[in-house]
Amino acid sequence: MTLRLHDTASRSIREFVPLSPGRCGIYLCGPTVQSAPHIGHLRSAVNYDVLRRWLTRSGYAVTFVQNVTDIDDKILAKAGSLEWWALAYTNERAFADAYATLGCQPPTIAPRATGHVPEMIELMHTLIERGHAYAADGDVYFDVVSYPEYGALSGQRLDHVQGDGTDEHCKRDPRDFALWKSRKPEEPATASWPTPWGPGRPGWHLECSAMAGRYLGETFDIHGGGLDLVFPHHENEIAQSKAAGFGFANYWVHHALLNLGPEKMSKSIGNVIDLPHVLGLVRAVDLRYYLATPHYRSTIDYSEESLLEAAVGYRRIENFVERAVERVGAGETSLSPAFVNALDDDLSTPAAIASVHEAVRAGNAALATGDDAAVRSALAEVRGGLEVFGLDPSQWTAHDGASEDLRSVVDSLVAVALEQRQAARARKDFGAADGIRDQLKDAGIVVEDTPAGPRWSL
């Protein structure tokens, strides 16, 4: 089986055929940096990081573009006494740090909207010349009626589309959307750029078309984002890009959202859980496991109970890897046919992680019987699968030096208790030995007696 992905545009699962053999270009709608990230944003980052890792493991050279929207109505509104660009940059760094904390590979390029105004002006010129856009009082609008295929991505019928209620006195049709917004008197001069139509700033939709074209070309392989972006953002991207004569994206891959209660997690609603809060409950690797293992097109209903259950599930895998490495060494990695088939089938992460857990069960049975060859085989499959998920414990040990330092301290303290336990068993004081084991268990430390001596785990 070759990789197949659900394409929103065709409403079907299609075999992935890249434009250039062995290469793949991906554009992912990145953050609008008016505030710090919440874990809903991080679901997007983790999902596409897994897709990227799988494409790379499958032999593709991936160019991964994830933009930063650093000029926007919301950014200007939230800046207050700060310079808008200072607020945007602070939050941009917060997003980058959060992605790194969850083990996401940095994008090939993370272009800022403010750095690509010349490309946007060129695109507007093209659209005006082709009769798909017009200038009005310093603004530039896309003429929706001029593009007959408008609504094809989302399934929206044009006669059912309503305008956004802004600047309708300037528009030919209330449904037309802004490509360029003229500078308002109350807005800072630093938030505008000169154009043939007057000073102003770009519209959100125009930014992504210009940046995708700049780094991936007029036609590229995959455009990603959340389901909440299908309309109007991605619909408008397609309209302005194809009206300009671009092929644009061959595949549209959308992930479902992370909900808190009945609503999606959203800064505008105010129902958000930030990363520091979650990291007070679980480790970063546990959160990555929680976000990566559901299918990308399945909604996650966030709860602390489900988060903690996911952490327990990952630690079962982690515990096997630690025990197996102690016994047979790290060795090489491999992928089971079940794992490969699962991820090739529209990135079916639940089935893929189930195959990893199955290998863990087989490996634990082999550890119990002393079958080192079977342990080695299971370990190779487990670590191979975890690498694709970005969850290999050895990589997280290097990633999280502070946690490793703490573990070495705990290891030394537990070693003292285990020596006392061994001494109690040697003098046949089994009550004292059991008491030490129970005290460790109450502290969250499980002791296992093995032929090589006692070992502990959380």
Disulfide bonds with the S-S distance in Angstrom:
none
